[in-house]
Amino acid sequence: MKSKQHQPSPRKLVKSLSSVPYGVPGVTPITYDFNSKDGLKLKLTRFCTEPAKQVVLLAHGLASSSLKFGLGEHENLITYLHNHGWTDVWCLDNRTSSLLPHNTSATQWNFDDLVLNDVPAAMAALRELVDDKPIHVLAHCIGGLMFSMALAAGVERDLKSYTSLSLSLCTRLPAISNAKLLFLSDIMRERFNMNYLPIDVNDVGMISKAGAIFATAGLTRHECQSPTCHMLNFAMGDTSSALFDHTHLDAITHSRLTDFFGPVPLCYFPHLRKMLLSGVAVKFDSNNAQYAALPDNYFASAGSIQTPMHLVSGTENKLWLDSTSMCYDMLMDYHPHLNVKQTLIPQYGHMDIIIGKHAAIDTFPQIVAFLDENT
């Protein structure tokens, strides 16, 4: 496993992160490369101020990256953890990371691949690096879905605690988002010959097929003038504030969305479509022997989870709506013996619970309190 000083991808961070700090002041992040079980290059990045008996792993969502946990324009989650006794923090960049090339490749994957190939490889690599110290995982959005599925499948059993942010084992989207899942990926692939949706107009230009999509995305989005913000909310939701409440973001954060977001792959749409029809996390292809070790219905298998779980979401989540509350209620109904806690953050949405300028006041204390309860 190779260790190296953290080097952001070439296009991404030069214009913003060269002048705005990232991570923990005074701490040089160390990045470790490792491979998923099916051979894709992934990354772990460590922020450590002093040795600790237990470690925290942060996992990002789809088309995002570990960078969102370390934004320097205000107190970020990594710094907050360090300031409250959690001094050895690791970040995972899985195959959906915007810092890696897999979202724009022709590689086809579904969420079962994350569970079967990314989670086991990441946890094995991390345990080797931390000498089997207890690990707490905090995972956001699709990262939360991925680790929740892994726990339910028994792929991962030995976490000290698990916090799922905004999404876990149940899925519900607004009606317009559901319609996009039914049609958008097929249209983009068949009519536009595209495997992904770009989110930076500078990468494609307005005089292009992708530029027409940017123009469409901006038609009904008037809260800001950012094409990237328009495209992200268009790709993932049904309103101009699907991902976050604009009033919760620092102006610098909003100006550099391309730093920690990247192209949105279309290959995941069919699996998510199946989950939405089921209402819970299910296997994509029950007849594929490659995934025989995974359960057909992850939610039904969740009764075997031993890890204390914390489900966290904003009350104004316009992307996943009340998926977290629905999951908590269903777990209590079907698996009442599980150790599960729910926290709803008033007036917050999907992303702002992590990247909001006041998240260190409104969100992070509740996350750390759960960690402290489970040391």
TIGU-846083 format. One record per residue: x, y, z of N, C-alpha, C, O in turn; residue in three letters. Coordinates in steps of 0.001 Angstrom, whole numbers, plus 500000, padded with zeros to 6 digits. Each point is the difference from the previous one (the first is absolute). Last residue first. Layout:
% residues N
XYZXYZXYZXYZALA;...
This chain:
% residues 375
482237505063523016501435499759500094500266498721500784501156499622500190THR;494562502835498586500337498653499554501501499740499955500466499189499199ASN;497364505019501990499173499024500694500441498572499706499691499085500763GLU;502327504575496977500436499939501396499217498958500792500547499347500889ASP;498170501515494628501319499360500048500451499813501451500459498926500386LEU;495658503540498947499761498569499762501315499229500003500068498897500544PHE;500159505758499819499384499448501213499740498509499845500183499232500944ALA;501366503250495335501066499658500949499424499421501287500610499117500604VAL;496344502426496141500771498890499448501060499541500999500153498803500244ILE;497366504992500743499160498811500167500689498758499435499805498889500494GLN;502281505393499040499949499581501417499180498728500207500340499175500848PRO;499956502818494690501147499226500469499932499609501477500413498892500341PHE;496148503989497450500036498581499643501097499216500708499733498968500617THR;499392505906499943498682499368499930500029498486499800499076499310500431ASP;504882503593499840499141500353501143498755499126500014499565499549501060ILE;503583500077495459500773499732501220499216500348501259500328499535501092ALA;497994501471494545499841498582500334500757499639501269499592499091500723ALA;499801505196496658499754499875501440499805498540500425499457499722501069HIS;501445501505494386500919500884500723499796499951501509500890500386500757LYS;498138495362495869499409501270500404500943500825500857500802499452500756GLY;499686495945497343500785501109499456499435501371500385500528501025499571ILE;497476494766502033501444499783500006500761501261499610500977500354500659ILE;494310499507499421500308499451501318501489499702500138500506499826501108ILE;497562501719494768500395501041500944500216499479501419500596500695500822ASP;497813496648495319501445500216500086500404500965501092501092499885500557MET;494166498992499025500786498795499745501494500215500229500596499325500838HIS;496088504043501639499693499139498870500943498819499909500362499402501013GLY;497578503946503275501115499645499125499541499053498902498995499302500132TYR;498359502474503697500199500985498942501188499702499084500362500844499181GLN;499599496389505353498965500941499551500503500960498918501093500556500102PRO;500459494354500956500572501335500171499009501027499452499780500040498790ILE;499903494707503360499584500873498904500486501416500302499775500529501089LEU;501384494058500533500117501432500269499598500773498755500541499767498919THR;499204494827503503499735500941498908500179501429500486499585500347501106GLN;502128494183500169499590501327500461499761500883498782500697499874498994LYS;499900494468502460499909501063498989499484501279500643499038499985500768VAL;502196494613500011500412501189500741500083501163499008501047500247499401ASN;495733495102500315501204500704499572500250501237500862499075500600500548LEU;497055496350499651501115499696500894501268500781499637500947500023500786HIS;494816499989496683499993500863501193501156499761500957500254500827500876PRO;498221498321494056501191499524500717500152500785501307501008500682500187HIS;495207500058496979500387498664499530501192499416500755500136498781500104TYR;497979505619500979498871499085499819500457498566499723499489499046500586ASP;503666504485499785499381499788501309498828499027499913499730499261500946MET;502386502049495079500915499182500798499399499700501369500120498885500508LEU;497532504049496720499908498625499521500943499068500759499652498854500283MET;500468505790500668498701499431500404499881498539499572499509499166500761ASP;504329503219497829499995499827501460498704499329500465500029499058500791TYR;500313502117494671500880498883500324499993499724501499499918498848500428CYS;497749504903498016499318498790499567500826498768500367499456498995500455MET;502469505181500245498947499740500991499231498732499664499639499227500887SER;503584502146495996500643499627501260498967499684501074500122498998500704THR;498446502614495031500533498637499918500595499540501321499834498844500389SER;497598505298497931499997499425501345500534498572500010499590499192500833ASP;501971504067495306498759500212500748500105499386501398500937500299500740LEU;502461500095495654499526498691500462498756500098500869499537498998500545TRP;501965505070497441500478498962499093499409498651500388499260499395499225LEU;500108504663503242499175500011498785500494499016498951499413499879498925LYS;500748501221506647500722499263498969499109499871498758499031499241499996ASN;500503502989504585499609500573498712500775499348498859500360500663499028GLU;500390498148505538498534499937499899499496500534498668498874499705499601THR;505991497869501062499354501295500177498496499868499842499524499189499206GLY;503606496702502632499564500687498780499459501373500359499600500253501136SER;502789494659500879499953501462500106499535500591498671500449499578498934VAL;500199495591504262499457500491498736499744501494500133499218500429500848LEU;503867495522501661499463501348500176499547500502498637500832500194499114HIS;500589494771503618499811500824498810499342501329500359499150500079500887MET;503876495290501168499126501133500324499922500961498817501022500385499432PRO;500057494348499754500602501319500207498966501034500448498915500060499422THR;500309495291499146500367500121501407500488501402500361500049500360501176GLN;496612496983494857500983501052500296500231500104501505499051500097500779ILE;497739497014496757501242499406500491501046501040500394501066499643500502SER;494579501301497484499839499541501378501257499411500598500098499853501218GLY;499172501667494133500588500953500943499883499557501456500673500555500868ALA;497672497477494783501160499395500663500585500884501095500958499607500666SER;495378501785496587499543498792500680501128499337500781499760499325501001ALA;501255504384496262499241500409501176499535498782500789500062499999501229PHE;502160499365494646500907500411501069499229500383501264500437499704501112TYR;498478496870494796499381501141500664500856500376501209500012499294501008ASN;501580497323496245499101500607499021499361501263500553499774500962499266ASP;505109497454502504498569499697500132499180500651498894500361501063499495PRO;504866497215499920499231501136500517498515499650500082499509499204499200LEU;503925497921498946500267500147501433499178501116500636499938500102501225ALA;500054498932494009499270498991500764500181500153501503499121499607500767ALA;502370502847494974499542500654501220499260499040500934499217500428500847TYR;502579498206494935501082500838500514499627500626501345500867500285500826GLN;496099497163496381500760499234500996501131500810500617500473499674501089ALA;494735501942496854501421500096499677500814499338501102500022500476501135ASN;495145500240498835500401498828499223501482499990499644500482499054499377ASN;497126504523502950499994498808500850500471498749499270500322498997500637SER;500465506417498853499760498838499137500123498731500834501105499522500256ASP;498947504762501952499612500383498641499623498797499149498971500010499325PHE;500339500484506129501011499622499016499498500343498597498804499938499713LYS;499335502966504410499915498624499490501134499767499017500585500947499476VAL;497212502851504405501186499556499270499883498530499623499836499138500864ALA;495633503711499649501134499656500859501166499549499121499841499786498798VAL;496002501512499307499936500807501215501158499750500948500202500759500948GLY;498486497571494408499885499111501162499823500780501295499412499500500959SER;501252502808494982498780499216499809499761499062501179498855499713500349LEU;505133502711499585498876500911500226498667499283499815499046500265500732LEU;504944497410498308499856500224501432498801500891500298499264499761500957MET;501905499497494555499455498778500591499793500166501503499011499514500548LYS;503082503999497143498609499883499561499340498766500628498857500069500452ARG;505737500538500132499234500878500875498518499957499644499142500049500881LEU;503754497586496342499920499360501316499189500865500965499170499488500750HIS;501633502216494857499108498830499998499870499330501362498911499566500374PRO;504111504280499101498571500290499934499122498747500022499023499972500749PHE;505975500491499123499337499625501249498475500164499930499287499480500858TYR;503849501693495563499874498552500143499245499588501261499484498884500076CYS;501891505641498300498640499561499727499785498513500280498862499532500022LEU;504593504504502184499900498827499130498547499556499840499201500105500931PRO;502998504837500021499049499061500588499856498794499079499472500145498897VAL;504761503656502011499000499424499108499151498932500675500488499215500814PRO;501672503840502752500475499697498654498891499394499173498847499986500430GLY;502558502989504553499049499243499193500606499765498623500830500777499528PHE;501522501740503679499672498768500724498803499258499404499522499027500584PHE;502434504989497449501128499435500728499655498642500597500820499082499993ASP;496037503783497721500731499068499137501236499431500681500600499053499491THR;496672504273502608499334498701499998500741498987499133499956498799500268LEU;500885506073501310500939498942499634499377498603500091500638499051500456ARG;497094505155500600500789500360498821500927498877499552500502500035498876SER;496784499652505098499160499968498809500808500276498741499691499460498938HIS;502521500878505192499595498612499755499189499899498717500239499124499169THR;500894505150502363501166499312499442499648498561499667500387499491498948ILE;496393503168503241500145500383498594501187499304499344499947499664498817ALA;497463497978505220500912501120499857500168500292498505499965499086499177ASP;495588498425502622501337499859499439500765501312500043499452501065499716LEU;495868498166501609500885499321500953501436499914499509500884499606500761HIS;495383502196496704500315500916501099500942499370501017500584500708500821THR;497662496799495406501042500957499638500390500919501164501160500399500106HIS;497099494554500239499393501320500129501095501035499740500994500048500724ASP;499266494967497071500284500806501189499155501264499974499538500444498949PHE;499965495955497820501168499507500728500272500756501286500556499436500943LEU;495791501728496125499860498581500309501147499498500870499793499178500893ALA;498653505318497168500628499787501311499877498535500421499870499697501186SER;498305501958494753501293500680499997500714499857501332501172500356500116SER;495448495737498266499915501441500279501394500590499967500994499277499939THR;498083496017499488498934500611499208499825501487500270499096500625499445ASP;505381495601500651498767500342500698498989500672499102500098499932498775GLY;504411498490499970499739499211501197498670500300500677499590499271500903MET;502168502867494993500362498589499871499489499171501168499628498840499825ALA;499780505917500153499224499394498930500246498490499935499062499217499847PHE;503499503334503114498634499887500500499069499390498955499060499284500342ASN;505396501513498408499976499054501117498585499791500506499575498868500228LEU;501154504412496442500103498645499473499943498958501114499359498961499844MET;500599505673501302498796499642499239500045498536499573499025499266500155HIS;504786502520501885498931499815500983498716499574499295499294499106500467CYS;504245502057496770500300498761500718498919499689501019499544498861500101THR;500283505227497511499609498852499170500267498662500686499253499039499818PRO;499766505784502606501043499016499796499511498837499129499110499264500427SER;498720504872501569500389500065498595501050498954499648500652500113498961GLN;495045500060504866501375500412499787500288499973498509499152499605499199CYS;496502499553502441500573500401501286501440500457499861500509500712500866GLU;496254497477495714500246501434500067500643500449501306500197501199500199HIS;498223494652496179500798500111501212500510501436500122500912500425499292ARG;496649497302497010499086500211501133500755500180501313499422499838501075THR;502912499681494662498755500679499648499142500332501214499411501078500069LEU;505013496462499500499916501350500535498669500696499803499789501083500544GLY;501316494479497778500079499973501462499812501389500596499476500133501107ALA;500796499344494190498735499485500525499983500051501523498998500370500612THR;504991500753497272498994501031499735498640499575500535499276500806500584ALA;504218496066499624500233501088500958498946501095499822499475500528500981PHE;500501496063495885499474499509501281500204501053501085499122500212500835ILE;502688500589494953498540500110499925499354499525501296498969500524500421ALA;505674498961499015499646501388500258498508500225499948499471500834500736GLY;502367494980498082499949500174501444499616501434500362499321500236501000ALA;501321498814494492498827499267500486499848500182501504498900500230500501LYS;503557503752497242500214498551499981498704499334500442499074500662500468SER;502834504170500009499655499586498636500351498511499865500991499626499372ILE;499946502517504710498561500106499805499574499557498602498861499575499806MET;505498498449502982499581501148499206498499500004499765499374498940499971GLY;503742497948502632499292499590498784499653501162499084499859499810498791VAL;502443500498505552500537498759499443499408499665498633500620499282499215ASP;497954504415503505501298500281499385500622498759499384500872500101499138ASN;495090499808503461499761500415498613501309500299499285500057499924498772VAL;498901496664505278500784501210499789499873500387498529500518499307499124ASP;497498496742502553499453501042500881500791501307499893499625500997500617ILE;498978494170496274501036500918500492499365501047500901498826500330499832PRO;499453494568499182499607501398499871501134500874500530500351499878501174LEU;499912494963496497499942500796501216499503501402499681500026500439498850TYR;500636496182497851499980499100501148499845500748501318499823499387501053ASN;498656501600493460500721500446501183499855498977501124498918499456500224MET;499018501303495067501210499176500083500887500425501166501215500125499851ASN;494274501463498657501152500899500116501324499247500062501066500615499988PHE;494697497111499606499865501144499085501236500888499995500347500587498975ARG;499454495444503813499591499603498646499971501177499025500394499857498843GLU;500812500738505835500867498985499412499650499719498535500889499858499160ARG;496528503229503393501380500485499920500900498997499297500871500377499215MET;494618498411501619500084501056498996501440500463499821500471500166498875ILE;498631496731504544499846499379498673500127501037498886500630499742498974ASP;499434501733505523501221499260499689499913499364498610500986499979499263SER;495162502431502385501170500829499717501218499192499580500640500323499000LEU;494780497933502388500273500368498608501379500611499750500574499793498930PHE;497586498527505392499364499134499005500507500285498588500104499093499175LEU;501249503560504533500598498673500092499438499062498933500702499127499491LEU;497422505144500963501329500068499399500679498638500023500662499608499039LYS;495244500828503180499812500016498544501346500064499279500187499351498971ALA;499793500984505721499638498648499573499851499922498491500445499039499372ASN;500190505155502515501246499231500029499748498560499591500816499401499299SER;495475503372501200500758500386498801501321499242499934500433499595498922ILE;496822499784504930499408499423498795500799500333498740500196499134499147ALA;502421500680505569498855500740499455499550499409498668500763499303499330PRO;501629497273503966500352501221499293498741500746499581498925499402499939LEU;503101496350503529498830500710499485500466501312499403500722500764500641ARG;501192494254501903500181501037498987498664500595499576499053499281499681THR;503944497615504424498709500293499367500162501200499074500760500923500293CYS;502803497380502507499494498810499313498642500200499331499475499074499383LEU;503508505081501752500423498717500548499425498865499157500442499803498868SER;500606506051501402499480498847499278500519498722500635501167499911500382LEU;499713504546501458499068500341498929499412498804499259498954500136499365SER;505147498951503721499544501372499822499166500133498736500517499866498891LEU;501333496351504989499561500111498608499322501350499823498990500287500642SER;504598497081502960499097501132499797499704500142498519500907500199499192THR;501202495931504582499741500377498610498982501126499963498909499884500558TYR;505013497190502893498712500687499821499880500414498550500982500030499258SER;502258496833501942499692500414501378498697500777500045499206499834500925LYS;501938496316495348500114501427500284499651500273501458499125499360500583LEU;501058496280496687500778500327501189500199501490500235501009500390500587ASP;496890496900495630499324499662501265500609500684501216499373500027501059ARG;500064499656493066500709500689501075499232499760501293498795500245500063GLU;499627497471496386501310500243499390500910500717500987501207499761500029VAL;494025499037500472501025499311500770501378500098499386500930499331500450GLY;494718502708498212500442498800499288500997499179500796500309498865499635ALA;498060505309502001498856499091499890500399498683499334499469498941500336ALA;503756504499499944499685499491501335498865498986499930500063498949500640LEU;501038503256495400501095499111500386499763499402501386500277498822500225ALA;496730504437498116499834498737499290501073498999500420499724498812500161MET;500656505508501521498812499368500569499758498640499358499688499028500688SER;503718503663497560500396499371501256498812499353500708500163498980500669PHE;498940503271495223501021498976499789500368499287501306500011498770500052MET;497089505024500014499335498833499416500980498837499899499665498869500352LEU;502113505193500986499156499448501048499242498775499530499861499027500741GLY;502658503341496128500913499355500944499237499366501143500352498915500463GLY;497312503712496541500233498674499445501042499250500823499978498771500054ILE;498688505116502672499297499754498736500253498582499489499730499036500717CYS;503658502040503013498975500921499523499413499535498673500728499529499126HIS;502047498500505648499842499925498554498805500820499545498928499939500602ALA;504718498525503657498997501021499702499885500068498482500976500322499323LEU;501203495952504564499773500479498632498895501043499985498936499809500589VAL;504999497789502961498671500598499898499853500535498576500917500643499489HIS;502534495509503044499693500965498943498548500439500098499096499173500116ILE;505328498363502985498565500142499731499732501137499019500648501046500050PRO;504082496563499519499320500819501009498506500067499676499621499845498839LYS;504148497758498710498749499435500520499408500772501178499322499413500842ASP;504575502091496590500284498888500916498743499508500709500016499725501200ASP;500434503650495204499782500465501380500187498882501026499643500158501167VAL;500915499144494035500709501245500277499868500452501451500898500663500519LEU;496789495482497809501438499746499916500790501242500413501036499893500656GLU;494334500481498998500373499215501195501491499665499994500640499965501051ARG;497552502248495173500024500861501175500441499229501238500811500493500785LEU;498596497123495182501138500911499894500119500869501251501097500198500523ALA;495177496996499159501211499198500171501241500888499957500918499842500805ALA;494947502153498295500112499671501420501229499150500276500637500155501042MET;498373500996494463500305501197500782500209499667501467500938500495500625ALA;497669496071496450501375500399499698500409501207500841501117500054500515ALA;494382498389499777500952499058500595501457500407499776500829499874500901PRO;495787502941497088499988500003501467500996498997500581500805500393500846VAL;498590499813494349500643501182500583500084499937501518501062500245500572ASP;496868496144496779501385500238499582500689501169500687501197499926500281ASN;494134498441500442500794498788499816501486500292499810500849499205500404LEU;495912504343500045499939499151501187500978498839499890500703499680500959VAL;498783503216495353500577500745501119500083499125501239501004500009500712LEU;496802498253495563501451500016499796500702500774501111501089499621500432ASP;494205500310499402500515498718500483501518499931499828500690499382500811ASP;496884504252497407500302500141501428500477498696500621500716500016501001PHE;500315500625493874498785500298500754500363500019501472501167499825500349ASN;501417500771494395499943499482501350498632500306500597499253500840499497TRP;504176499462495733498631499875500498500031499395501397500627498964500220GLN;503001503958496418499776498924500966498561500023500497499481501053500373THR;502912502005496575498881499189499500499689498844500949499146499162499710ALA;502884505632502022500412498876499167498765499246499516498877500288500414SER;501230503472502683499942500387498590500456498876499071500058500185498784THR;499895499442506046498672500511499654499865500332498523498889500014499469ASN;505307498511502653499057498935499674498612500497499589499289499295499283HIS;505206502870502181499517500067498615498821499096499686499535499988498860PRO;501779502816505888500457498817499276499340499971498616498988500668499793LEU;499978502586503525501455500100499900500604498830499229501199499988499722LEU;494128500431501414500319500935498925501507500217499868500445500626499038SER;497004494803502900500637501268500354500291500853498775500399499488498954SER;497679495879501620499128501091499582500623501376500238499353501017499753THR;502735494758501532499949500107498537499097501127499515500108500402498841ARG;501874500319506013499641498760499317499831500261498499500326501084499517ASN;502238501231504843499508500344498667499748498695499264500933499343499538ASP;499575502104505989499997499037498905499509500676498721498979500687500004LEU;503503500986504921498969500220498976500165498971498886501109499739499533CYS;500302501028506132500308499500498663498828500304499063498842500014500417TRP;503424501543504757498855499974499089500480499589498607501001500506499491VAL;500484500183505893500475499171498886498821499741499059499222499067500202ASP;500324503403503926501188500582499368500592499161498870501016500378499417THR;494739500860503919500127498947498987501120500416499051499763500610498957TRP;498708502223504716500598498775500510500175498870499011500583498972500345GLY;497685505624498901499180499379501039500458498578500313499203499123500334HIS;502763503734496273499856500914501136499199499403501148499977500559501096ASN;500567497027494808501300500167500662499880500862501246500603499701501030HIS;495574499867496281500315498724500652501319500106500756500094499562501147LEU;498699504091496222499137499900501182500286498699500758500080500001501228TYR;502109500670494660500544500862501053499174499900501270500548499953501101THR;497838497744495156501269499414500425500591500804501153500414499434501012ILE;495638502205496941499759498826500829501303499369500488500074499559501147LEU;500012505714497878499501498843499269499899498790500924500403500055501161ASN;499621505642499086500394498775500696499355498796499319498777499908499900GLU;502000503976496807499406500017501338500415498701500688500642499156499375HIS;501108501787496408499403501326500179499258500144501321499639501108500396GLU;502733494871497609500702500876500926499382501360500229500535500784500785GLY;497975493754498039499968501357499454500529501002501027499602499989501165LEU;499905494844498762501114500806500474500034501419499476501079500587499914GLY;495810495690499030500118499912501450501064500947500554500121500156501216PHE;498992499236494086498891500737500618500069499959501523499378500826500669LYS;503716496793496396500300501421500198498887500741500729500259500995500678LEU;499709494322497782500385500248501389500252501471500269500007500417501159SER;496674498562494838501303499478500402500253500311501463499201500657500665SER;496668498703495096500625500939500920501366499431500368500517499130499299SER;496170498571498052500556501113499218500529501121500877500190501124499535ALA;497016495650503329500187499848498553500504501285499352499489501087500270LEU;501552498518504952498912499514499170500360499992498526501153500209499623GLY;502250499131504933499230500984499239498873499347499216499835498781500032HIS;502958499990504773499731499517498634499028500948499308498952500332500553ALA;504740499095504031498956500781499344499847499518498555500987499806499292LEU;501087498202505720500057499975498540498806500765499444498859499732500375LEU;504161499884504573498756500321499298500261499962498503500997500540499520VAL;501401497063505258500086500863498822498615500197499391499077499222500241VAL;503673499473504828498943499672499057500067500989498842500463501127500172GLN;502739499129503208499666498591500205498902499528499048499856498804499748LYS;503915505121499183498725499805500689499721498509500116500480499198499198ALA;503755504859499620499488498622500006498724499891500820499827500690501005PRO;501100503977496704500677499210501024499405498598500003498848499814499610GLU;500112503232496953500764500952500805500728499315501144501035500483500459THR;496822498142494375500292499571501372500843501051500705501073500366499519CYS;496115498023495767500256501258500692500194499651501473499040499663500693PHE;500888497456494227500066500091501454500302501422500462500888500662499463ARG;496896496301496091500801501156500386499901500192501515498910499988500571THR;500250496122495107499759500371501390500912501170500327501172500001499623LEU;496836497656495428500908500738500875499482500089501435498796500087500245LYS;501046496766494607499269500800500983501003500651500950501199499730499926LEU;498421497317495022500841500750500924499136500899500877499228500813499493LYS;499246494358498262499990501446499793500852500693501060500013499594501162LEU;498962495421498376501152500589499343499993501486499729500882500479499287GLY;496030496266503104499943499779498554501010500873499245499889500190498789ASP;499750500007505950500128498569499727499905499680498513500480498958499555LYS;501421505810501801498774499288500320500194498524499640500965499641499325SER;503349503354501875499106499556498931498736499374500568500042499296501009ASN;503568504816500762499734498575500072499021499655498886499444500892499359PHE;503887503494502884499298499367498881499774498520500304500863499336500574ASP;499844505210502656500404498619499742499153499445498852498770500033500048TYR;502817505100502312499083499192499198500606498632499718501181499878499677THR;499164504507504057500740498938499339499002499094499301499043499526500614ILE;501113505969501355499302498723499767500890499024499257500756500390499110PRO;500594503665504313500174499569498617499293498669499790500375499005500619THR;498872505246502990500113498555499835500124499669498511499150500391499200VAL;500144504091502672501248499484500532500201498508499837501037499471500402GLY;494023502185499294501137500920499999501235499374500643499934499478501113PRO;496352497607496401500248500473501357501215500919499982501060499594499523VAL;495840499692496049500433499049501017500142500628501367499159500797500413GLY;501420502311495363499218498774500009500543499097501102501212499896500190TYR;498905505795498058500530498795500657499025498837499922498787500180499888PRO;501757503748496451499126499705501128500480498707500654500102498975499326VAL;502143502675496855499896501177500863499117499772501219500101500738500980SER;500769495886495723501311500600500128499967501187500951501017500334500609SER;495076497276498045500683499488501175501424500498500119500626499818501044LEU;496617501585495203499393500302501283500849499574501177500282500798500894SER;500947498625494402499455501351500064499454500361501368499914501182500335LYS;501984494401498713500974501064499858499388501363500247500581500810500723VAL;497498494518499313500091500831501181500878501223499857500149500770500948LEU;498424495771495321499073500375501010500450501098500917499349501043499952LYS;502983496600496303499111501096499621499352500613501210499785501211500047ARG;503300495043500660500570501159499347499038501146499756500289501133500386PRO;499197495592503884500012499745498574500277501292499240499652501075500490SER;502320498445504484498702500103499337500139499742498503501079500162499429PRO;502063498020504587500088500790498783498637500047499331499573498989499443GLN;503123499529505555498739500191499273500193500921498809500466501128500159HIS;503502495733501632499367501244500426498799500255499113500036499723498801GLN;501274495228501884500561501185499383499307501230500556498906499920500559LYS;501658494154499460499680501191500769500621501197499296501116499918499488SER;497260494696499081500858501148499865499527501167500841498804500284500057LYS;500976494062500194499158501183500000500877501232500000500867500131500864MET;
